[in-house]
């Protein structure tokens, strides 16, 4: 088990769940459980990307 140092490290490490009970369907169906992100949403990825970009461009100082 990995132990993370920051909540921002948790964004995007969402598990996949295979849906096994499909009536008459031969495809493999996977569901990405975005609710496991720290904010409970896929929007966490976009927010983290915007903050990382703002830090990179100098609009935010690291850790701000």
Gaussian input, Z-matrix of N, CA and C with variables (Angstrom, degrees):
# hf/3-21g

backbone

0 1
 N
 C     1     B1
 C     2     B2     1     A1
 N     3     B3     2     A2     1     D1
 C     4     B4     3     A3     2     D2
 C     5     B5     4     A4     3     D3
 N     6     B6     5     A5     4     D4
 C     7     B7     6     A6     5     D5
 C     8     B8     7     A7     6     D6
 N     9     B9     8     A8     7     D7
 C    10    B10     9     A9     8     D8
 C    11    B11    10    A10     9     D9
 N    12    B12    11    A11    10    D10
 C    13    B13    12    A12    11    D11
 C    14    B14    13    A13    12    D12
 N    15    B15    14    A14    13    D13
 C    16    B16    15    A15    14    D14
 C    17    B17    16    A16    15    D15
 N    18    B18    17    A17    16    D16
 C    19    B19    18    A18    17    D17
 C    20    B20    19    A19    18    D18
 N    21    B21    20    A20    19    D19
 C    22    B22    21    A21    20    D20
 C    23    B23    22    A22    21    D21
 N    24    B24    23    A23    22    D22
 C    25    B25    24    A24    23    D23
 C    26    B26    25    A25    24    D24
 N    27    B27    26    A26    25    D25
 C    28    B28    27    A27    26    D26
 C    29    B29    28    A28    27    D27
 N    30    B30    29    A29    28    D28
 C    31    B31    30    A30    29    D29
 C    32    B32    31    A31    30    D30
 N    33    B33    32    A32    31    D31
 C    34    B34    33    A33    32    D32
 C    35    B35    34    A34    33    D33
 N    36    B36    35    A35    34    D34
 C    37    B37    36    A36    35    D35
 C    38    B38    37    A37    36    D36
 N    39    B39    38    A38    37    D37
 C    40    B40    39    A39    38    D38
 C    41    B41    40    A40    39    D39
 N    42    B42    41    A41    40    D40
 C    43    B43    42    A42    41    D41
 C    44    B44    43    A43    42    D42
 N    45    B45    44    A44    43    D43
 C    46    B46    45    A45    44    D44
 C    47    B47    46    A46    45    D45
 N    48    B48    47    A47    46    D46
 C    49    B49    48    A48    47    D47
 C    50    B50    49    A49    48    D48
 N    51    B51    50    A50    49    D49
 C    52    B52    51    A51    50    D50
 C    53    B53    52    A52    51    D51
 N    54    B54    53    A53    52    D52
 C    55    B55    54    A54    53    D53
 C    56    B56    55    A55    54    D54
 N    57    B57    56    A56    55    D55
 C    58    B58    57    A57    56    D56
 C    59    B59    58    A58    57    D57
 N    60    B60    59    A59    58    D58
 C    61    B61    60    A60    59    D59
 C    62    B62    61    A61    60    D60
 N    63    B63    62    A62    61    D61
 C    64    B64    63    A63    62    D62
 C    65    B65    64    A64    63    D63
 N    66    B66    65    A65    64    D64
 C    67    B67    66    A66    65    D65
 C    68    B68    67    A67    66    D66
 N    69    B69    68    A68    67    D67
 C    70    B70    69    A69    68    D68
 C    71    B71    70    A70    69    D69
 N    72    B72    71    A71    70    D70
 C    73    B73    72    A72    71    D71
 C    74    B74    73    A73    72    D72
 N    75    B75    74    A74    73    D73
 C    76    B76    75    A75    74    D74
 C    77    B77    76    A76    75    D75
 N    78    B78    77    A77    76    D76
 C    79    B79    78    A78    77    D77
 C    80    B80    79    A79    78    D78
 N    81    B81    80    A80    79    D79
 C    82    B82    81    A81    80    D80
 C    83    B83    82    A82    81    D81
 N    84    B84    83    A83    82    D82
 C    85    B85    84    A84    83    D83
 C    86    B86    85    A85    84    D84
 N    87    B87    86    A86    85    D85
 C    88    B88    87    A87    86    D86
 C    89    B89    88    A88    87    D87
 N    90    B90    89    A89    88    D88
 C    91    B91    90    A90    89    D89
 C    92    B92    91    A91    90    D90
 N    93    B93    92    A92    91    D91
 C    94    B94    93    A93    92    D92
 C    95    B95    94    A94    93    D93
 N    96    B96    95    A95    94    D94
 C    97    B97    96    A96    95    D95
 C    98    B98    97    A97    96    D96
 N    99    B99    98    A98    97    D97
 C   100   B100    99    A99    98    D98
 C   101   B101   100   A100    99    D99
 N   102   B102   101   A101   100   D100
 C   103   B103   102   A102   101   D101
 C   104   B104   103   A103   102   D102
 N   105   B105   104   A104   103   D103
 C   106   B106   105   A105   104   D104
 C   107   B107   106   A106   105   D105
 N   108   B108   107   A107   106   D106
 C   109   B109   108   A108   107   D107
 C   110   B110   109   A109   108   D108
 N   111   B111   110   A110   109   D109
 C   112   B112   111   A111   110   D110
 C   113   B113   112   A112   111   D111
 N   114   B114   113   A113   112   D112
 C   115   B115   114   A114   113   D113
 C   116   B116   115   A115   114   D114
 N   117   B117   116   A116   115   D115
 C   118   B118   117   A117   116   D116
 C   119   B119   118   A118   117   D117
 N   120   B120   119   A119   118   D118
 C   121   B121   120   A120   119   D119
 C   122   B122   121   A121   120   D120
 N   123   B123   122   A122   121   D121
 C   124   B124   123   A123   122   D122
 C   125   B125   124   A124   123   D123
 N   126   B126   125   A125   124   D124
 C   127   B127   126   A126   125   D125
 C   128   B128   127   A127   126   D126
 N   129   B129   128   A128   127   D127
 C   130   B130   129   A129   128   D128
 C   131   B131   130   A130   129   D129
 N   132   B132   131   A131   130   D130
 C   133   B133   132   A132   131   D131
 C   134   B134   133   A133   132   D132
 N   135   B135   134   A134   133   D133
 C   136   B136   135   A135   134   D134
 C   137   B137   136   A136   135   D135
 N   138   B138   137   A137   136   D136
 C   139   B139   138   A138   137   D137
 C   140   B140   139   A139   138   D138
 N   141   B141   140   A140   139   D139
 C   142   B142   141   A141   140   D140
 C   143   B143   142   A142   141   D141
 N   144   B144   143   A143   142   D142
 C   145   B145   144   A144   143   D143
 C   146   B146   145   A145   144   D144
 N   147   B147   146   A146   145   D145
 C   148   B148   147   A147   146   D146
 C   149   B149   148   A148   147   D147
 N   150   B150   149   A149   148   D148
 C   151   B151   150   A150   149   D149
 C   152   B152   151   A151   150   D150
 N   153   B153   152   A152   151   D151
 C   154   B154   153   A153   152   D152
 C   155   B155   154   A154   153   D153
 N   156   B156   155   A155   154   D154
 C   157   B157   156   A156   155   D155
 C   158   B158   157   A157   156   D156
 N   159   B159   158   A158   157   D157
 C   160   B160   159   A159   158   D158
 C   161   B161   160   A160   159   D159
 N   162   B162   161   A161   160   D160
 C   163   B163   162   A162   161   D161
 C   164   B164   163   A163   162   D162
 N   165   B165   164   A164   163   D163
 C   166   B166   165   A165   164   D164
 C   167   B167   166   A166   165   D165
 N   168   B168   167   A167   166   D166
 C   169   B169   168   A168   167   D167
 C   170   B170   169   A169   168   D168
 N   171   B171   170   A170   169   D169
 C   172   B172   171   A171   170   D170
 C   173   B173   172   A172   171   D171
 N   174   B174   173   A173   172   D172
 C   175   B175   174   A174   173   D173
 C   176   B176   175   A175   174   D174
 N   177   B177   176   A176   175   D175
 C   178   B178   177   A177   176   D176
 C   179   B179   178   A178   177   D177
 N   180   B180   179   A179   178   D178
 C   181   B181   180   A180   179   D179
 C   182   B182   181   A181   180   D180
 N   183   B183   182   A182   181   D181
 C   184   B184   183   A183   182   D182
 C   185   B185   184   A184   183   D183
 N   186   B186   185   A185   184   D184
 C   187   B187   186   A186   185   D185
 C   188   B188   187   A187   186   D186
 N   189   B189   188   A188   187   D187
 C   190   B190   189   A189   188   D188
 C   191   B191   190   A190   189   D189

   B1=1.4443
   B2=1.5336
   B3=1.3345
   B4=1.4567
   B5=1.5220
   B6=1.3054
   B7=1.4672
   B8=1.5202
   B9=1.3159
   B10=1.4630
   B11=1.5177
   B12=1.3382
   B13=1.4566
   B14=1.5195
   B15=1.3326
   B16=1.4501
   B17=1.5255
   B18=1.3342
   B19=1.4633
   B20=1.5250
   B21=1.3216
   B22=1.4664
   B23=1.5315
   B24=1.3250
   B25=1.4585
   B26=1.5261
   B27=1.3021
   B28=1.4612
   B29=1.5226
   B30=1.3213
   B31=1.4654
   B32=1.5189
   B33=1.3213
   B34=1.4479
   B35=1.5156
   B36=1.3004
   B37=1.4696
   B38=1.5219
   B39=1.3296
   B40=1.4573
   B41=1.5269
   B42=1.3127
   B43=1.4656
   B44=1.5291
   B45=1.3301
   B46=1.4585
   B47=1.5254
   B48=1.3117
   B49=1.4586
   B50=1.5214
   B51=1.3293
   B52=1.4604
   B53=1.5264
   B54=1.3270
   B55=1.4564
   B56=1.5274
   B57=1.3131
   B58=1.4568
   B59=1.5180
   B60=1.2919
   B61=1.4666
   B62=1.5163
   B63=1.3025
   B64=1.4569
   B65=1.5235
   B66=1.2926
   B67=1.4600
   B68=1.5231
   B69=1.3212
   B70=1.4521
   B71=1.5195
   B72=1.3181
   B73=1.4591
   B74=1.5240
   B75=1.3302
   B76=1.4586
   B77=1.5234
   B78=1.3333
   B79=1.4695
   B80=1.5318
   B81=1.2970
   B82=1.4652
   B83=1.5166
   B84=1.3210
   B85=1.4601
   B86=1.5227
   B87=1.3412
   B88=1.4634
   B89=1.5224
   B90=1.3165
   B91=1.4621
   B92=1.5265
   B93=1.3211
   B94=1.4681
   B95=1.5172
   B96=1.3086
   B97=1.4646
   B98=1.5263
   B99=1.3271
   B100=1.4670
   B101=1.5197
   B102=1.3208
   B103=1.4721
   B104=1.5307
   B105=1.3259
   B106=1.4654
   B107=1.5280
   B108=1.3319
   B109=1.4624
   B110=1.5284
   B111=1.3364
   B112=1.4675
   B113=1.5341
   B114=1.3284
   B115=1.4657
   B116=1.5142
   B117=1.3295
   B118=1.4482
   B119=1.5214
   B120=1.3333
   B121=1.4555
   B122=1.5279
   B123=1.3276
   B124=1.4628
   B125=1.5236
   B126=1.3184
   B127=1.4700
   B128=1.5277
   B129=1.3241
   B130=1.4663
   B131=1.5243
   B132=1.3306
   B133=1.4675
   B134=1.5298
   B135=1.3373
   B136=1.4650
   B137=1.5212
   B138=1.3145
   B139=1.4648
   B140=1.5259
   B141=1.3284
   B142=1.4738
   B143=1.5270
   B144=1.3368
   B145=1.4652
   B146=1.5246
   B147=1.3327
   B148=1.4704
   B149=1.5235
   B150=1.3215
   B151=1.4661
   B152=1.5246
   B153=1.3357
   B154=1.4702
   B155=1.5282
   B156=1.3370
   B157=1.4635
   B158=1.5316
   B159=1.3363
   B160=1.4728
   B161=1.5250
   B162=1.3410
   B163=1.4714
   B164=1.5280
   B165=1.3412
   B166=1.4653
   B167=1.5304
   B168=1.3319
   B169=1.4627
   B170=1.5300
   B171=1.3271
   B172=1.4540
   B173=1.5189
   B174=1.3400
   B175=1.4689
   B176=1.5211
   B177=1.3250
   B178=1.4714
   B179=1.5137
   B180=1.2913
   B181=1.4555
   B182=1.5322
   B183=1.3399
   B184=1.4620
   B185=1.5347
   B186=1.3250
   B187=1.4598
   B188=1.5251
   B189=1.3366
   B190=1.4615
   B191=1.5241
   A1=108.26
   A2=115.84
   A3=121.08
   A4=109.33
   A5=116.43
   A6=122.29
   A7=107.40
   A8=115.86
   A9=122.02
   A10=110.68
   A11=116.02
   A12=122.33
   A13=112.89
   A14=117.45
   A15=121.91
   A16=109.61
   A17=116.08
   A18=119.63
   A19=110.97
   A20=118.38
   A21=120.86
   A22=111.56
   A23=118.09
   A24=121.31
   A25=111.94
   A26=117.36
   A27=121.43
   A28=113.00
   A29=117.15
   A30=121.48
   A31=109.72
   A32=116.04
   A33=121.40
   A34=115.40
   A35=118.13
   A36=120.28
   A37=109.03
   A38=114.88
   A39=120.31
   A40=109.89
   A41=116.65
   A42=119.62
   A43=112.53
   A44=114.65
   A45=122.01
   A46=108.22
   A47=116.19
   A48=122.38
   A49=108.15
   A50=116.77
   A51=119.92
   A52=108.69
   A53=115.25
   A54=120.83
   A55=106.98
   A56=116.87
   A57=121.81
   A58=113.75
   A59=119.04
   A60=121.20
   A61=110.72
   A62=115.47
   A63=121.81
   A64=107.96
   A65=116.87
   A66=120.67
   A67=110.04
   A68=117.64
   A69=123.02
   A70=115.98
   A71=118.59
   A72=120.88
   A73=108.58
   A74=116.80
   A75=120.05
   A76=113.45
   A77=118.25
   A78=120.25
   A79=110.60
   A80=114.68
   A81=121.01
   A82=107.60
   A83=117.59
   A84=122.48
   A85=109.54
   A86=115.55
   A87=121.56
   A88=109.25
   A89=116.10
   A90=121.91
   A91=107.95
   A92=116.75
   A93=121.93
   A94=107.09
   A95=116.87
   A96=122.51
   A97=111.08
   A98=115.02
   A99=121.16
   A100=112.21
   A101=117.50
   A102=120.43
   A103=111.51
   A104=117.36
   A105=120.87
   A106=112.38
   A107=118.53
   A108=121.21
   A109=108.57
   A110=118.64
   A111=120.94
   A112=114.07
   A113=117.73
   A114=121.03
   A115=112.79
   A116=116.86
   A117=121.54
   A118=114.69
   A119=117.60
   A120=119.76
   A121=111.35
   A122=115.46
   A123=120.49
   A124=110.60
   A125=117.51
   A126=121.65
   A127=111.66
   A128=117.24
   A129=120.76
   A130=110.72
   A131=116.85
   A132=120.94
   A133=110.65
   A134=116.14
   A135=120.25
   A136=111.11
   A137=117.13
   A138=121.05
   A139=110.86
   A140=116.83
   A141=120.19
   A142=110.43
   A143=117.47
   A144=120.85
   A145=110.82
   A146=117.53
   A147=120.68
   A148=111.34
   A149=117.02
   A150=120.01
   A151=111.31
   A152=117.03
   A153=120.45
   A154=110.66
   A155=116.61
   A156=121.32
   A157=111.31
   A158=116.43
   A159=120.20
   A160=110.64
   A161=117.17
   A162=120.62
   A163=110.23
   A164=115.97
   A165=121.21
   A166=111.61
   A167=116.76
   A168=121.24
   A169=112.67
   A170=117.37
   A171=120.61
   A172=114.90
   A173=117.44
   A174=120.13
   A175=111.54
   A176=116.21
   A177=122.59
   A178=108.48
   A179=115.83
   A180=119.83
   A181=108.11
   A182=118.33
   A183=120.66
   A184=110.66
   A185=114.67
   A186=120.92
   A187=114.54
   A188=117.06
   A189=119.82
   A190=110.83
   D1=129.52
   D2=178.46
   D3=-84.64
   D4=137.18
   D5=175.85
   D6=-106.31
   D7=121.41
   D8=-177.06
   D9=-89.26
   D10=152.80
   D11=-178.00
   D12=-99.32
   D13=-16.28
   D14=-176.55
   D15=-147.17
   D16=147.11
   D17=179.20
   D18=-63.40
   D19=-28.15
   D20=179.57
   D21=-65.99
   D22=-23.74
   D23=176.92
   D24=-70.19
   D25=-19.43
   D26=-177.81
   D27=-80.45
   D28=-20.97
   D29=-177.70
   D30=-64.89
   D31=128.62
   D32=175.81
   D33=91.21
   D34=-7.50
   D35=178.46
   D36=-96.10
   D37=55.63
   D38=-176.40
   D39=-90.61
   D40=139.35
   D41=-177.93
   D42=-77.67
   D43=158.23
   D44=173.01
   D45=-103.59
   D46=141.86
   D47=178.05
   D48=-121.29
   D49=125.21
   D50=176.88
   D51=-82.75
   D52=127.01
   D53=179.09
   D54=-88.91
   D55=110.58
   D56=-173.87
   D57=-90.18
   D58=-25.44
   D59=-175.02
   D60=-94.57
   D61=86.28
   D62=178.79
   D63=-120.71
   D64=124.25
   D65=-179.81
   D66=-81.09
   D67=114.83
   D68=172.86
   D69=67.35
   D70=23.11
   D71=-178.71
   D72=-118.20
   D73=130.26
   D74=-177.26
   D75=-97.06
   D76=2.52
   D77=-179.41
   D78=-86.33
   D79=163.34
   D80=175.32
   D81=-92.89
   D82=122.65
   D83=-176.10
   D84=-111.27
   D85=121.15
   D86=179.16
   D87=-117.19
   D88=141.95
   D89=176.45
   D90=-117.39
   D91=129.54
   D92=177.36
   D93=-90.58
   D94=121.54
   D95=-174.04
   D96=-89.14
   D97=75.23
   D98=-179.18
   D99=-62.67
   D100=-19.34
   D101=179.08
   D102=-63.73
   D103=-11.67
   D104=177.71
   D105=-85.46
   D106=-4.38
   D107=172.30
   D108=-65.91
   D109=156.18
   D110=-177.88
   D111=-54.27
   D112=-37.35
   D113=179.14
   D114=-93.78
   D115=-0.55
   D116=176.84
   D117=77.80
   D118=21.10
   D119=-173.72
   D120=-148.89
   D121=155.19
   D122=173.80
   D123=-67.04
   D124=-18.94
   D125=179.72
   D126=-66.56
   D127=-16.84
   D128=176.94
   D129=-58.64
   D130=-37.53
   D131=-179.45
   D132=-63.68
   D133=-45.59
   D134=179.98
   D135=-64.55
   D136=-43.10
   D137=179.88
   D138=-62.28
   D139=-43.87
   D140=179.18
   D141=-63.75
   D142=-41.60
   D143=179.17
   D144=-62.30
   D145=-40.67
   D146=178.97
   D147=-65.82
   D148=-41.90
   D149=179.07
   D150=-67.25
   D151=-42.04
   D152=177.81
   D153=-60.92
   D154=-41.99
   D155=179.16
   D156=-65.19
   D157=-41.79
   D158=179.24
   D159=-63.22
   D160=-38.70
   D161=176.11
   D162=-64.30
   D163=-45.52
   D164=-177.96
   D165=-60.86
   D166=-38.81
   D167=-178.49
   D168=-82.84
   D169=-5.91
   D170=177.48
   D171=89.82
   D172=5.32
   D173=177.23
   D174=-73.47
   D175=-27.53
   D176=175.57
   D177=-125.01
   D178=142.93
   D179=174.32
   D180=-86.06
   D181=144.11
   D182=-179.82
   D183=-53.48
   D184=131.45
   D185=179.75
   D186=88.64
   D187=-8.16
   D188=-178.69
   D189=-74.54

